[in-house]
Amino acid sequence: MNALDNVEARLFMDKQCVQNSKGMIDAGTLGAMGNVQVVVPFQSESYGSSMDPPDPSIPVCTLKNFPYEISHTIQWARDLFDGLYNRRPEQVNSNAETVFAIGLVE
């Protein structure tokens, strides 16, 4: 049974299990999603013989805790910029409209 945190390590374990005719249960999570795959050598699909489609988004936990690729750093900066210069001003404008609409300020 494994719950490794990267594809390279999972592929290595998968290869070793298949070569040594050992079964493997692979488990993993990504955000709120989870996955379990049972590998029975020469009877079921192995981990290495299937690949998930690339996920266009970067998990938030990676961005917040351990951005290890340049694309993570760029996305972190984009999110920060968007929060400071787009979302917050939109919230201020929305709240100001509400304040004016209910007549608290003229």
Backbone torsions as a table, in degrees:
resi	resn	phi	psi	omega
1	MET	NA	135.9	175.6
2	ASN	-138.7	157.5	175.4
3	ALA	-144.3	59.9	-176.1
4	LEU	-75.8	159.8	-173.1
5	ASP	-103.1	8.7	176.9
6	ASN	-150.1	155.1	-174.7
7	VAL	-66.5	-40.0	-178.8
8	GLU	-57.9	-45.2	179.3
9	ALA	-66.8	-38.4	178.9
10	ARG	-65.1	-41.7	178.8
11	LEU	-64.4	-38.6	177.6
12	PHE	-62.0	-49.2	179.9
13	MET	-62.4	-40.6	178.6
14	ASP	-59.8	-47.1	-179.9
15	LYS	-61.1	-43.8	179.8
16	GLN	-63.6	-42.7	-179.8
17	CYS	-64.6	-43.2	179.7
18	VAL	-65.6	-45.6	-179.5
19	GLN	-62.3	-33.7	-177.7
20	ASN	-100.6	12.8	178.5
21	SER	52.8	43.8	178.1
22	LYS	-112.1	138.8	176.6
23	GLY	-73.5	158.6	-179.9
24	MET	-144.6	141.1	170.9
25	ILE	-115.8	117.5	-179.9
26	ASP	-105.6	130.8	179.1
27	ALA	-131.0	145.2	178.7
28	GLY	-161.2	162.2	177.1
29	THR	-132.5	155.9	173.4
30	LEU	-146.8	101.8	-175.3
31	GLY	64.5	-125.4	-179.7
32	ALA	-89.9	-1.9	-179.0
33	MET	-93.2	149.2	177.2
34	GLY	-134.8	158.7	-179.3
35	ASN	-148.9	140.3	173.4
36	VAL	-133.1	133.7	177.3
37	GLN	-132.6	128.2	176.7
38	VAL	-98.4	127.2	-179.7
39	VAL	-114.5	120.1	173.7
40	VAL	-114.2	110.6	-174.8
41	PRO	-52.5	132.2	176.6
42	PHE	65.9	8.8	176.7
43	GLN	-126.5	-28.2	179.5
44	SER	-129.6	169.3	177.6
45	GLU	-66.2	135.8	177.7
46	SER	-87.2	165.6	179.5
47	TYR	-59.5	-41.8	-176.7
48	GLY	-71.9	-18.1	-178.2
49	SER	-86.9	-3.0	176.6
50	SER	-131.6	145.2	178.3
51	MET	-133.4	137.5	174.7
52	ASP	-72.7	151.1	174.4
53	PRO	-65.2	150.0	-179.2
54	PRO	-62.5	136.8	179.3
55	ASP	-88.1	120.5	-176.6
56	PRO	-69.9	-19.5	-178.3
57	SER	-100.4	157.7	178.7
58	ILE	-102.2	129.3	-180.0
59	PRO	-55.9	138.0	-177.9
60	VAL	-58.9	-37.4	-178.8
61	CYS	-63.0	-34.9	177.1
62	THR	-66.5	-44.4	-179.5
63	LEU	-63.5	-42.0	-174.9
64	LYS	-78.3	-35.5	-170.1
65	ASN	-107.6	-37.5	-172.9
66	PHE	-152.8	71.6	177.7
67	PRO	-75.3	101.8	-172.4
68	TYR	-102.4	-1.6	175.5
69	GLU	-122.9	156.3	-179.0
70	ILE	-60.6	-34.1	179.3
71	SER	-64.4	-32.2	177.1
72	HIS	-66.2	-43.5	-179.5
73	THR	-63.7	-41.8	178.7
74	ILE	-63.9	-44.3	179.8
75	GLN	-65.4	-38.2	177.1
76	TRP	-59.6	-45.2	180.0
77	ALA	-65.4	-39.3	177.3
78	ARG	-62.7	-44.0	178.7
79	ASP	-62.9	-42.5	178.5
80	LEU	-62.5	-47.2	179.1
81	PHE	-59.9	-46.3	180.0
82	ASP	-60.2	-41.3	179.1
83	GLY	-65.7	-42.6	-177.1
84	LEU	-76.0	-39.2	-170.1
85	TYR	-111.8	-4.9	176.9
86	ASN	-120.6	-60.8	-174.3
87	ARG	-66.2	-46.7	-178.4
88	ARG	-64.0	-46.2	176.2
89	PRO	-61.4	-36.9	176.6
90	GLU	-62.8	-40.4	177.8
91	GLN	-64.2	-42.3	179.1
92	VAL	-62.2	-46.9	179.9
93	ASN	-62.0	-41.6	179.2
94	SER	-64.0	-44.1	179.0
95	ASN	-66.2	-38.2	178.6
96	ALA	-63.7	-42.0	177.8
97	GLU	-61.0	-40.9	178.7
98	THR	-64.7	-44.3	-179.5
99	VAL	-61.1	-45.4	179.3
100	PHE	-67.2	-37.1	-177.3
101	ALA	-66.6	-35.6	-178.8
102	ILE	-90.7	-0.5	173.7
103	GLY	80.7	21.3	177.6
104	LEU	-72.5	-31.4	-179.8
105	VAL	-135.1	142.4	178.8
106	GLU	-107.2	NA	NA
